[in-house]
Each structure stands twice: as structure tokens, then as C-alpha cells.
Amino acid sequence: MSSLNNEASPVFQHFSHEHPLELTNFEGAGTAVCSACNLQIIAGKDYYACRACPFFLHRLCFNMPELVQHPADPGHDLNVLLTPCFHCRACGHQGTGFSYHCHLCQVQYHSLCLLMPLVKRSHYHDHELHLKFSPPYSDSQGFRCDLCRSTGSNHWLYRCDACEFDLHLSCSSAASAPNPPHQPLAVTASNGNPHVLDGGHSV
């Protein structure tokens, strides 16, 4: 991503889009949805917009690195792609927009799933819950969520090992309490420098 010099109005180029983008502010006069994460852009927040077509990016999504490493897939590079449809290995749901793809494992992740904190707290449990990249059980059912009571498949979950307390990713968000002191997740960007994916900040 880089700025293109223009005296009238600075514009920016993003690797995922063919047209230049302008940094602007959404005043709530319409509906703008981020092309990367498919979440609505909140009124009053700065975002990047294309004048030529309906393409918008949150600041956070605009600054997602093209290449990262994540503890869910140790030692492998994850490349960001703009994808019309994919299946997220983390949450198990279909997605469109940005995904991080491992070419070696042939798996994809929502960009926001990679922002999930490694440790969080829940109103429904006294202990810290740790992010697990697969259920610790041997059966094919995966696990049973201790909040909604429905089963979870072979995807990420939040778990207290001592109590065998398990939560779906989505249930953990609905039941979250103030987290332990926030520790952003550091990943390695394509230039070899650490890049912080800060799950504590909203888009």
C-alpha cells in the first residue's frame, strides 16, 4: 500500500484493488460495507473508498499485511487474498473478502479470525480461556459448547483445560468479560519485521 502524490487530494493504492483509493470519513449518509471483512463502516470513522466503483476498506483492513505468520500454522506463510468465497478453518463459516491462505496446507482464514486474542475471559467462567486451534477430543463430534450446548466441529475454540470448559468462537464473543491485560498478537509481515495484529481495536 502506498500514497500516490496528488496535489488535489492524496490517493492510495492497495494491492487488492485496481483503482486508487481516497481516505475519507463516513458521515452516515448511506451504507458503506468494507470489501475486506464485510462489516459495516461505522459513522464518523475514517476509511478508504474508491471513486470508480463500490469498494471500501476500513483503516485496519487497509493496513493488513500481505504476508503473515500465525501460531495456528507455525512456520508457514499466510498470504492475504481477496476471495469471492472461502471456508474459514478457524470458525468453520463461509466467507468472502480478505482471507489469509496457506498454500502448503491449503487452508484459509477470515482476517478477523486471526485477530482473536490468545487469552480471554468470559462472564460464564471464573478462569481465563485460551484459544485452541483444534478440540482436544478424539471423537469426530469435536466438542460441545458449554454456553449454547450445541456441538462444535474441528475448528478453533476457547477452552479452560482445568475445567474442560469449551466455547465456540462466536459464543466467546457474546459472553466475553474484560480481558486480561491486552497482549496484541504479533505476527511476521512479508518484510521480515514483526507486525502486530491488534484484536483489541475495533474496525
mmCIF file of the C-alpha atoms, coordinates in Angstrom:
data_MODEL
# 
_entry.id   MODEL 
# 
loop_
_atom_site.group_PDB 
_atom_site.id 
_atom_site.type_symbol 
_atom_site.label_atom_id 
_atom_site.label_alt_id 
_atom_site.label_comp_id 
_atom_site.label_asym_id 
_atom_site.label_entity_id 
_atom_site.label_seq_id 
_atom_site.pdbx_PDB_ins_code 
_atom_site.Cartn_x 
_atom_site.Cartn_y 
_atom_site.Cartn_z 
_atom_site.occupancy 
_atom_site.B_iso_or_equiv 
_atom_site.pdbx_formal_charge 
_atom_site.auth_seq_id 
_atom_site.auth_comp_id 
_atom_site.auth_asym_id 
_atom_site.auth_atom_id 
_atom_site.pdbx_PDB_model_num 
ATOM 1   C CA . MET A 1 1   ? 0.000   0.000   0.000  1.00 0.00 ? 1   MET A CA 1 
ATOM 2   C CA . SER A 1 2   ? 1.355   3.413   -0.884 1.00 0.00 ? 2   SER A CA 1 
ATOM 3   C CA . SER A 1 3   ? 0.267   7.003   -1.320 1.00 0.00 ? 3   SER A CA 1 
ATOM 4   C CA . LEU A 1 4   ? 0.140   8.429   -4.835 1.00 0.00 ? 4   LEU A CA 1 
ATOM 5   C CA . ASN A 1 5   ? 1.119   12.096  -4.908 1.00 0.00 ? 5   ASN A CA 1 
ATOM 6   C CA . ASN A 1 6   ? -1.768  14.294  -5.961 1.00 0.00 ? 6   ASN A CA 1 
ATOM 7   C CA . GLU A 1 7   ? -1.976  17.959  -5.022 1.00 0.00 ? 7   GLU A CA 1 
ATOM 8   C CA . ALA A 1 8   ? -5.788  17.996  -5.120 1.00 0.00 ? 8   ALA A CA 1 
ATOM 9   C CA . SER A 1 9   ? -6.377  15.026  -2.836 1.00 0.00 ? 9   SER A CA 1 
ATOM 10  C CA . PRO A 1 10  ? -3.980  12.285  -1.704 1.00 0.00 ? 10  PRO A CA 1 
ATOM 11  C CA . VAL A 1 11  ? -4.885  8.883   -3.086 1.00 0.00 ? 11  VAL A CA 1 
ATOM 12  C CA . PHE A 1 12  ? -3.591  5.444   -2.153 1.00 0.00 ? 12  PHE A CA 1 
ATOM 13  C CA . GLN A 1 13  ? -3.001  2.206   -3.991 1.00 0.00 ? 13  GLN A CA 1 
ATOM 14  C CA . HIS A 1 14  ? -3.896  -1.103  -2.377 1.00 0.00 ? 14  HIS A CA 1 
ATOM 15  C CA . PHE A 1 15  ? -2.687  -4.474  -3.677 1.00 0.00 ? 15  PHE A CA 1 
ATOM 16  C CA . SER A 1 16  ? -6.237  -5.886  -3.674 1.00 0.00 ? 16  SER A CA 1 
ATOM 17  C CA . HIS A 1 17  ? -7.808  -3.265  -5.956 1.00 0.00 ? 17  HIS A CA 1 
ATOM 18  C CA . GLU A 1 18  ? -7.075  -1.900  -9.415 1.00 0.00 ? 18  GLU A CA 1 
ATOM 19  C CA . HIS A 1 19  ? -8.224  1.682   -8.779 1.00 0.00 ? 19  HIS A CA 1 
ATOM 20  C CA . PRO A 1 20  ? -6.734  4.313   -6.451 1.00 0.00 ? 20  PRO A CA 1 
ATOM 21  C CA . LEU A 1 21  ? -8.422  4.828   -3.072 1.00 0.00 ? 21  LEU A CA 1 
ATOM 22  C CA . GLU A 1 22  ? -9.071  8.011   -1.118 1.00 0.00 ? 22  GLU A CA 1 
ATOM 23  C CA . LEU A 1 23  ? -9.039  8.318   2.655  1.00 0.00 ? 23  LEU A CA 1 
ATOM 24  C CA . THR A 1 24  ? -12.400 9.758   3.665  1.00 0.00 ? 24  THR A CA 1 
ATOM 25  C CA . ASN A 1 25  ? -14.862 9.867   6.557  1.00 0.00 ? 25  ASN A CA 1 
ATOM 26  C CA . PHE A 1 26  ? -18.249 8.163   6.676  1.00 0.00 ? 26  PHE A CA 1 
ATOM 27  C CA . GLU A 1 27  ? -20.870 10.571  7.998  1.00 0.00 ? 27  GLU A CA 1 
ATOM 28  C CA . GLY A 1 28  ? -23.749 8.106   7.992  1.00 0.00 ? 28  GLY A CA 1 
ATOM 29  C CA . ALA A 1 29  ? -25.441 9.426   4.829  1.00 0.00 ? 29  ALA A CA 1 
ATOM 30  C CA . GLY A 1 30  ? -25.517 5.943   3.314  1.00 0.00 ? 30  GLY A CA 1 
ATOM 31  C CA . THR A 1 31  ? -24.384 2.396   3.905  1.00 0.00 ? 31  THR A CA 1 
ATOM 32  C CA . ALA A 1 32  ? -20.750 1.537   3.358  1.00 0.00 ? 32  ALA A CA 1 
ATOM 33  C CA . VAL A 1 33  ? -19.602 -2.055  3.815  1.00 0.00 ? 33  VAL A CA 1 
ATOM 34  C CA . CYS A 1 34  ? -15.925 -2.985  3.952  1.00 0.00 ? 34  CYS A CA 1 
ATOM 35  C CA . SER A 1 35  ? -14.901 -5.127  0.970  1.00 0.00 ? 35  SER A CA 1 
ATOM 36  C CA . ALA A 1 36  ? -12.338 -6.967  3.104  1.00 0.00 ? 36  ALA A CA 1 
ATOM 37  C CA . CYS A 1 37  ? -14.309 -8.066  6.193  1.00 0.00 ? 37  CYS A CA 1 
ATOM 38  C CA . ASN A 1 38  ? -17.909 -7.390  5.019  1.00 0.00 ? 38  ASN A CA 1 
ATOM 39  C CA . LEU A 1 39  ? -18.688 -5.414  8.182  1.00 0.00 ? 39  LEU A CA 1 
ATOM 40  C CA . GLN A 1 40  ? -20.447 -2.069  8.002  1.00 0.00 ? 40  GLN A CA 1 
ATOM 41  C CA . ILE A 1 41  ? -18.265 1.013   8.339  1.00 0.00 ? 41  ILE A CA 1 
ATOM 42  C CA . ILE A 1 42  ? -19.209 2.969   11.448 1.00 0.00 ? 42  ILE A CA 1 
ATOM 43  C CA . ALA A 1 43  ? -20.263 6.593   11.005 1.00 0.00 ? 43  ALA A CA 1 
ATOM 44  C CA . GLY A 1 44  ? -17.508 9.007   11.952 1.00 0.00 ? 44  GLY A CA 1 
ATOM 45  C CA . LYS A 1 45  ? -14.687 6.540   11.243 1.00 0.00 ? 45  LYS A CA 1 
ATOM 46  C CA . ASP A 1 46  ? -12.071 7.161   8.552  1.00 0.00 ? 46  ASP A CA 1 
ATOM 47  C CA . TYR A 1 47  ? -11.998 4.607   5.737  1.00 0.00 ? 47  TYR A CA 1 
ATOM 48  C CA . TYR A 1 48  ? -10.646 4.170   2.208  1.00 0.00 ? 48  TYR A CA 1 
ATOM 49  C CA . ALA A 1 49  ? -13.033 4.497   -0.739 1.00 0.00 ? 49  ALA A CA 1 
ATOM 50  C CA . CYS A 1 50  ? -12.830 4.024   -4.493 1.00 0.00 ? 50  CYS A CA 1 
ATOM 51  C CA . ARG A 1 51  ? -14.496 6.732   -6.593 1.00 0.00 ? 51  ARG A CA 1 
ATOM 52  C CA . ALA A 1 52  ? -14.750 4.449   -9.623 1.00 0.00 ? 52  ALA A CA 1 
ATOM 53  C CA . CYS A 1 53  ? -16.608 1.534   -8.028 1.00 0.00 ? 53  CYS A CA 1 
ATOM 54  C CA . PRO A 1 54  ? -18.199 0.463   -4.718 1.00 0.00 ? 54  PRO A CA 1 
ATOM 55  C CA . PHE A 1 55  ? -15.004 -0.687  -2.988 1.00 0.00 ? 55  PHE A CA 1 
ATOM 56  C CA . PHE A 1 56  ? -14.350 0.342   0.628  1.00 0.00 ? 56  PHE A CA 1 
ATOM 57  C CA . LEU A 1 57  ? -11.794 -0.641  3.268  1.00 0.00 ? 57  LEU A CA 1 
ATOM 58  C CA . HIS A 1 58  ? -11.624 0.017   6.998  1.00 0.00 ? 58  HIS A CA 1 
ATOM 59  C CA . ARG A 1 59  ? -8.303  1.532   8.093  1.00 0.00 ? 59  ARG A CA 1 
ATOM 60  C CA . LEU A 1 60  ? -7.476  -1.733  9.881  1.00 0.00 ? 60  LEU A CA 1 
ATOM 61  C CA . CYS A 1 61  ? -8.292  -3.831  6.816  1.00 0.00 ? 61  CYS A CA 1 
ATOM 62  C CA . PHE A 1 62  ? -6.337  -1.483  4.519  1.00 0.00 ? 62  PHE A CA 1 
ATOM 63  C CA . ASN A 1 63  ? -3.274  -1.989  6.731  1.00 0.00 ? 63  ASN A CA 1 
ATOM 64  C CA . MET A 1 64  ? -3.489  -5.792  6.905  1.00 0.00 ? 64  MET A CA 1 
ATOM 65  C CA . PRO A 1 65  ? -0.079  -7.114  5.798  1.00 0.00 ? 65  PRO A CA 1 
ATOM 66  C CA . GLU A 1 66  ? 0.094   -9.142  2.590  1.00 0.00 ? 66  GLU A CA 1 
ATOM 67  C CA . LEU A 1 67  ? 2.048   -11.939 4.288  1.00 0.00 ? 67  LEU A CA 1 
ATOM 68  C CA . VAL A 1 68  ? 1.968   -13.059 7.935  1.00 0.00 ? 68  VAL A CA 1 
ATOM 69  C CA . GLN A 1 69  ? 2.817   -15.993 10.155 1.00 0.00 ? 69  GLN A CA 1 
ATOM 70  C CA . HIS A 1 70  ? 0.402   -17.127 12.871 1.00 0.00 ? 70  HIS A CA 1 
ATOM 71  C CA . PRO A 1 71  ? 0.765   -19.676 15.707 1.00 0.00 ? 71  PRO A CA 1 
ATOM 72  C CA . ALA A 1 72  ? -2.189  -21.635 14.262 1.00 0.00 ? 72  ALA A CA 1 
ATOM 73  C CA . ASP A 1 73  ? 0.024   -22.633 11.315 1.00 0.00 ? 73  ASP A CA 1 
ATOM 74  C CA . PRO A 1 74  ? 3.588   -22.447 12.668 1.00 0.00 ? 74  PRO A CA 1 
ATOM 75  C CA . GLY A 1 75  ? 6.398   -21.966 10.187 1.00 0.00 ? 75  GLY A CA 1 
ATOM 76  C CA . HIS A 1 76  ? 4.106   -21.358 7.207  1.00 0.00 ? 76  HIS A CA 1 
ATOM 77  C CA . ASP A 1 77  ? 3.436   -18.071 5.450  1.00 0.00 ? 77  ASP A CA 1 
ATOM 78  C CA . LEU A 1 78  ? -0.173  -16.933 5.148  1.00 0.00 ? 78  LEU A CA 1 
ATOM 79  C CA . ASN A 1 79  ? -0.911  -14.722 2.130  1.00 0.00 ? 79  ASN A CA 1 
ATOM 80  C CA . VAL A 1 80  ? -3.873  -12.364 2.080  1.00 0.00 ? 80  VAL A CA 1 
ATOM 81  C CA . LEU A 1 81  ? -6.233  -12.840 -0.863 1.00 0.00 ? 81  LEU A CA 1 
ATOM 82  C CA . LEU A 1 82  ? -9.403  -11.068 -1.978 1.00 0.00 ? 82  LEU A CA 1 
ATOM 83  C CA . THR A 1 83  ? -11.631 -14.112 -2.376 1.00 0.00 ? 83  THR A CA 1 
ATOM 84  C CA . PRO A 1 84  ? -15.249 -14.358 -3.634 1.00 0.00 ? 84  PRO A CA 1 
ATOM 85  C CA . CYS A 1 85  ? -15.938 -17.416 -1.446 1.00 0.00 ? 85  CYS A CA 1 
ATOM 86  C CA . PHE A 1 86  ? -13.905 -19.480 1.010  1.00 0.00 ? 86  PHE A CA 1 
ATOM 87  C CA . HIS A 1 87  ? -14.315 -21.757 4.033  1.00 0.00 ? 87  HIS A CA 1 
ATOM 88  C CA . CYS A 1 88  ? -12.577 -20.481 7.181  1.00 0.00 ? 88  CYS A CA 1 
ATOM 89  C CA . ARG A 1 89  ? -10.500 -23.086 9.007  1.00 0.00 ? 89  ARG A CA 1 
ATOM 90  C CA . ALA A 1 90  ? -10.799 -21.121 12.272 1.00 0.00 ? 90  ALA A CA 1 
ATOM 91  C CA . CYS A 1 91  ? -14.561 -20.656 12.681 1.00 0.00 ? 91  CYS A CA 1 
ATOM 92  C CA . GLY A 1 92  ? -15.874 -23.069 10.046 1.00 0.00 ? 92  GLY A CA 1 
ATOM 93  C CA . HIS A 1 93  ? -18.046 -20.456 8.322  1.00 0.00 ? 93  HIS A CA 1 
ATOM 94  C CA . GLN A 1 94  ? -18.119 -19.403 4.690  1.00 0.00 ? 94  GLN A CA 1 
ATOM 95  C CA . GLY A 1 95  ? -16.579 -16.048 3.920  1.00 0.00 ? 95  GLY A CA 1 
ATOM 96  C CA . THR A 1 96  ? -15.985 -13.510 1.197  1.00 0.00 ? 96  THR A CA 1 
ATOM 97  C CA . GLY A 1 97  ? -13.461 -10.702 1.042  1.00 0.00 ? 97  GLY A CA 1 
ATOM 98  C CA . PHE A 1 98  ? -9.998  -10.934 2.573  1.00 0.00 ? 98  PHE A CA 1 
ATOM 99  C CA . SER A 1 99  ? -8.759  -14.342 3.623  1.00 0.00 ? 99  SER A CA 1 
ATOM 100 C CA . TYR A 1 100 ? -5.337  -15.482 4.724  1.00 0.00 ? 100 TYR A CA 1 
ATOM 101 C CA . HIS A 1 101 ? -4.324  -18.554 2.743  1.00 0.00 ? 101 HIS A CA 1 
ATOM 102 C CA . CYS A 1 102 ? -1.664  -21.172 3.453  1.00 0.00 ? 102 CYS A CA 1 
ATOM 103 C CA . HIS A 1 103 ? -0.540  -22.600 0.111  1.00 0.00 ? 103 HIS A CA 1 
ATOM 104 C CA . LEU A 1 104 ? 1.145   -25.576 1.806  1.00 0.00 ? 104 LEU A CA 1 
ATOM 105 C CA . CYS A 1 105 ? -1.830  -26.640 3.940  1.00 0.00 ? 105 CYS A CA 1 
ATOM 106 C CA . GLN A 1 106 ? -4.496  -25.396 1.512  1.00 0.00 ? 106 GLN A CA 1 
ATOM 107 C CA . VAL A 1 107 ? -6.497  -23.713 4.286  1.00 0.00 ? 107 VAL A CA 1 
ATOM 108 C CA . GLN A 1 108 ? -7.940  -20.211 4.568  1.00 0.00 ? 108 GLN A CA 1 
ATOM 109 C CA . TYR A 1 109 ? -8.840  -17.960 7.491  1.00 0.00 ? 109 TYR A CA 1 
ATOM 110 C CA . HIS A 1 110 ? -11.021 -14.881 7.905  1.00 0.00 ? 110 HIS A CA 1 
ATOM 111 C CA . SER A 1 111 ? -8.711  -11.921 8.510  1.00 0.00 ? 111 SER A CA 1 
ATOM 112 C CA . LEU A 1 112 ? -10.699 -11.098 11.667 1.00 0.00 ? 112 LEU A CA 1 
ATOM 113 C CA . CYS A 1 113 ? -10.399 -14.656 12.979 1.00 0.00 ? 113 CYS A CA 1 
ATOM 114 C CA . LEU A 1 114 ? -6.638  -14.174 13.015 1.00 0.00 ? 114 LEU A CA 1 
ATOM 115 C CA . LEU A 1 115 ? -7.220  -11.197 15.314 1.00 0.00 ? 115 LEU A CA 1 
ATOM 116 C CA . MET A 1 116 ? -8.836  -13.335 18.023 1.00 0.00 ? 116 MET A CA 1 
ATOM 117 C CA . PRO A 1 117 ? -6.869  -12.877 21.283 1.00 0.00 ? 117 PRO A CA 1 
ATOM 118 C CA . LEU A 1 118 ? -4.941  -15.897 22.527 1.00 0.00 ? 118 LEU A CA 1 
ATOM 119 C CA . VAL A 1 119 ? -6.438  -15.453 26.016 1.00 0.00 ? 119 VAL A CA 1 
ATOM 120 C CA . LYS A 1 120 ? -9.788  -14.000 27.067 1.00 0.00 ? 120 LYS A CA 1 
ATOM 121 C CA . ARG A 1 121 ? -12.281 -14.052 29.926 1.00 0.00 ? 121 ARG A CA 1 
ATOM 122 C CA . SER A 1 122 ? -15.979 -14.914 29.993 1.00 0.00 ? 122 SER A CA 1 
ATOM 123 C CA . HIS A 1 123 ? -18.830 -13.861 32.261 1.00 0.00 ? 123 HIS A CA 1 
ATOM 124 C CA . TYR A 1 124 ? -19.746 -17.548 32.422 1.00 0.00 ? 124 TYR A CA 1 
ATOM 125 C CA . HIS A 1 125 ? -16.466 -18.927 33.750 1.00 0.00 ? 125 HIS A CA 1 
ATOM 126 C CA . ASP A 1 126 ? -14.076 -17.932 36.536 1.00 0.00 ? 126 ASP A CA 1 
ATOM 127 C CA . HIS A 1 127 ? -10.825 -18.841 34.770 1.00 0.00 ? 127 HIS A CA 1 
ATOM 128 C CA . GLU A 1 128 ? -9.029  -17.494 31.720 1.00 0.00 ? 128 GLU A CA 1 
ATOM 129 C CA . LEU A 1 129 ? -9.954  -19.155 28.437 1.00 0.00 ? 129 LEU A CA 1 
ATOM 130 C CA . HIS A 1 130 ? -7.196  -19.979 25.989 1.00 0.00 ? 130 HIS A CA 1 
ATOM 131 C CA . LEU A 1 131 ? -7.585  -20.085 22.220 1.00 0.00 ? 131 LEU A CA 1 
ATOM 132 C CA . LYS A 1 132 ? -7.158  -23.655 20.935 1.00 0.00 ? 132 LYS A CA 1 
ATOM 133 C CA . PHE A 1 133 ? -6.672  -24.358 17.255 1.00 0.00 ? 133 PHE A CA 1 
ATOM 134 C CA . SER A 1 134 ? -8.406  -27.746 17.418 1.00 0.00 ? 134 SER A CA 1 
ATOM 135 C CA . PRO A 1 135 ? -10.530 -29.570 20.004 1.00 0.00 ? 135 PRO A CA 1 
ATOM 136 C CA . PRO A 1 136 ? -8.591  -31.779 22.446 1.00 0.00 ? 136 PRO A CA 1 
ATOM 137 C CA . TYR A 1 137 ? -11.002 -34.694 21.969 1.00 0.00 ? 137 TYR A CA 1 
ATOM 138 C CA . SER A 1 138 ? -10.528 -37.780 19.806 1.00 0.00 ? 138 SER A CA 1 
ATOM 139 C CA . ASP A 1 139 ? -14.115 -38.233 18.575 1.00 0.00 ? 139 ASP A CA 1 
ATOM 140 C CA . SER A 1 140 ? -15.321 -36.765 15.315 1.00 0.00 ? 140 SER A CA 1 
ATOM 141 C CA . GLN A 1 141 ? -18.012 -34.686 17.035 1.00 0.00 ? 141 GLN A CA 1 
ATOM 142 C CA . GLY A 1 142 ? -15.379 -32.142 18.051 1.00 0.00 ? 142 GLY A CA 1 
ATOM 143 C CA . PHE A 1 143 ? -16.718 -30.578 21.275 1.00 0.00 ? 143 PHE A CA 1 
ATOM 144 C CA . ARG A 1 144 ? -19.909 -29.356 22.925 1.00 0.00 ? 144 ARG A CA 1 
ATOM 145 C CA . CYS A 1 145 ? -20.087 -25.635 23.678 1.00 0.00 ? 145 CYS A CA 1 
ATOM 146 C CA . ASP A 1 146 ? -20.756 -25.060 27.378 1.00 0.00 ? 146 ASP A CA 1 
ATOM 147 C CA . LEU A 1 147 ? -22.770 -21.907 26.632 1.00 0.00 ? 147 LEU A CA 1 
ATOM 148 C CA . CYS A 1 148 ? -25.109 -22.745 23.730 1.00 0.00 ? 148 CYS A CA 1 
ATOM 149 C CA . ARG A 1 149 ? -24.893 -26.542 24.292 1.00 0.00 ? 149 ARG A CA 1 
ATOM 150 C CA . SER A 1 150 ? -24.568 -27.286 20.572 1.00 0.00 ? 150 SER A CA 1 
ATOM 151 C CA . THR A 1 151 ? -21.663 -29.210 19.124 1.00 0.00 ? 151 THR A CA 1 
ATOM 152 C CA . GLY A 1 152 ? -18.597 -27.653 17.581 1.00 0.00 ? 152 GLY A CA 1 
ATOM 153 C CA . SER A 1 153 ? -16.639 -29.310 14.832 1.00 0.00 ? 153 SER A CA 1 
ATOM 154 C CA . ASN A 1 154 ? -12.893 -29.496 14.309 1.00 0.00 ? 154 ASN A CA 1 
ATOM 155 C CA . HIS A 1 155 ? -12.360 -25.725 14.477 1.00 0.00 ? 155 HIS A CA 1 
ATOM 156 C CA . TRP A 1 156 ? -10.963 -23.168 16.887 1.00 0.00 ? 156 TRP A CA 1 
ATOM 157 C CA . LEU A 1 157 ? -12.460 -22.794 20.354 1.00 0.00 ? 157 LEU A CA 1 
ATOM 158 C CA . TYR A 1 158 ? -11.816 -21.090 23.666 1.00 0.00 ? 158 TYR A CA 1 
ATOM 159 C CA . ARG A 1 159 ? -11.091 -23.540 26.479 1.00 0.00 ? 159 ARG A CA 1 
ATOM 160 C CA . CYS A 1 160 ? -10.251 -23.800 30.146 1.00 0.00 ? 160 CYS A CA 1 
ATOM 161 C CA . ASP A 1 161 ? -8.205  -27.010 30.326 1.00 0.00 ? 161 ASP A CA 1 
ATOM 162 C CA . ALA A 1 162 ? -8.532  -27.352 34.087 1.00 0.00 ? 162 ALA A CA 1 
ATOM 163 C CA . CYS A 1 163 ? -12.344 -27.370 33.996 1.00 0.00 ? 163 CYS A CA 1 
ATOM 164 C CA . GLU A 1 164 ? -12.818 -28.733 30.464 1.00 0.00 ? 164 GLU A CA 1 
ATOM 165 C CA . PHE A 1 165 ? -14.958 -25.674 29.729 1.00 0.00 ? 165 PHE A CA 1 
ATOM 166 C CA . ASP A 1 166 ? -15.317 -25.024 25.985 1.00 0.00 ? 166 ASP A CA 1 
ATOM 167 C CA . LEU A 1 167 ? -16.838 -22.168 23.969 1.00 0.00 ? 167 LEU A CA 1 
ATOM 168 C CA . HIS A 1 168 ? -17.399 -21.612 20.260 1.00 0.00 ? 168 HIS A CA 1 
ATOM 169 C CA . LEU A 1 169 ? -15.545 -18.550 18.955 1.00 0.00 ? 169 LEU A CA 1 
ATOM 170 C CA . SER A 1 170 ? -18.877 -16.782 18.382 1.00 0.00 ? 170 SER A CA 1 
ATOM 171 C CA . CYS A 1 171 ? -20.173 -17.703 21.851 1.00 0.00 ? 171 CYS A CA 1 
ATOM 172 C CA . SER A 1 172 ? -16.949 -16.470 23.437 1.00 0.00 ? 172 SER A CA 1 
ATOM 173 C CA . SER A 1 173 ? -17.519 -13.037 21.877 1.00 0.00 ? 173 SER A CA 1 
ATOM 174 C CA . ALA A 1 174 ? -21.097 -12.878 23.138 1.00 0.00 ? 174 ALA A CA 1 
ATOM 175 C CA . ALA A 1 175 ? -20.015 -13.931 26.624 1.00 0.00 ? 175 ALA A CA 1 
ATOM 176 C CA . SER A 1 176 ? -16.773 -12.011 26.893 1.00 0.00 ? 176 SER A CA 1 
ATOM 177 C CA . ALA A 1 177 ? -15.788 -10.114 30.003 1.00 0.00 ? 177 ALA A CA 1 
ATOM 178 C CA . PRO A 1 178 ? -12.972 -7.570  30.286 1.00 0.00 ? 178 PRO A CA 1 
ATOM 179 C CA . ASN A 1 179 ? -9.927  -9.412  29.010 1.00 0.00 ? 179 ASN A CA 1 
ATOM 180 C CA . PRO A 1 180 ? -6.670  -9.908  30.862 1.00 0.00 ? 180 PRO A CA 1 
ATOM 181 C CA . PRO A 1 181 ? -4.099  -7.169  30.216 1.00 0.00 ? 181 PRO A CA 1 
ATOM 182 C CA . HIS A 1 182 ? -4.252  -6.830  26.453 1.00 0.00 ? 182 HIS A CA 1 
ATOM 183 C CA . GLN A 1 183 ? -1.443  -8.527  24.557 1.00 0.00 ? 183 GLN A CA 1 
ATOM 184 C CA . PRO A 1 184 ? -1.727  -7.906  20.817 1.00 0.00 ? 184 PRO A CA 1 
ATOM 185 C CA . LEU A 1 185 ? -0.868  -10.892 18.665 1.00 0.00 ? 185 LEU A CA 1 
ATOM 186 C CA . ALA A 1 186 ? 2.479   -10.398 16.952 1.00 0.00 ? 186 ALA A CA 1 
ATOM 187 C CA . VAL A 1 187 ? 2.914   -11.974 13.538 1.00 0.00 ? 187 VAL A CA 1 
ATOM 188 C CA . THR A 1 188 ? 5.679   -11.665 10.990 1.00 0.00 ? 188 THR A CA 1 
ATOM 189 C CA . ALA A 1 189 ? 4.994   -9.477  7.970  1.00 0.00 ? 189 ALA A CA 1 
ATOM 190 C CA . SER A 1 190 ? 6.424   -10.012 4.488  1.00 0.00 ? 190 SER A CA 1 
ATOM 191 C CA . ASN A 1 191 ? 9.381   -7.689  5.089  1.00 0.00 ? 191 ASN A CA 1 
ATOM 192 C CA . GLY A 1 192 ? 10.525  -9.897  7.985  1.00 0.00 ? 192 GLY A CA 1 
ATOM 193 C CA . ASN A 1 193 ? 9.552   -7.342  10.621 1.00 0.00 ? 193 ASN A CA 1 
ATOM 194 C CA . PRO A 1 194 ? 7.074   -8.143  13.388 1.00 0.00 ? 194 PRO A CA 1 
ATOM 195 C CA . HIS A 1 195 ? 3.564   -6.933  12.605 1.00 0.00 ? 195 HIS A CA 1 
ATOM 196 C CA . VAL A 1 196 ? 1.033   -6.600  15.394 1.00 0.00 ? 196 VAL A CA 1 
ATOM 197 C CA . LEU A 1 197 ? -2.489  -7.804  14.705 1.00 0.00 ? 197 LEU A CA 1 
ATOM 198 C CA . ASP A 1 198 ? -4.302  -5.946  17.459 1.00 0.00 ? 198 ASP A CA 1 
ATOM 199 C CA . GLY A 1 199 ? -7.546  -7.722  18.259 1.00 0.00 ? 199 GLY A CA 1 
ATOM 200 C CA . GLY A 1 200 ? -8.328  -5.181  20.946 1.00 0.00 ? 200 GLY A CA 1 
ATOM 201 C CA . HIS A 1 201 ? -9.232  -2.464  18.477 1.00 0.00 ? 201 HIS A CA 1 
ATOM 202 C CA . SER A 1 202 ? -12.483 -2.345  16.525 1.00 0.00 ? 202 SER A CA 1 
ATOM 203 C CA . VAL A 1 203 ? -12.541 -1.723  12.779 1.00 0.00 ? 203 VAL A CA 1 
# 
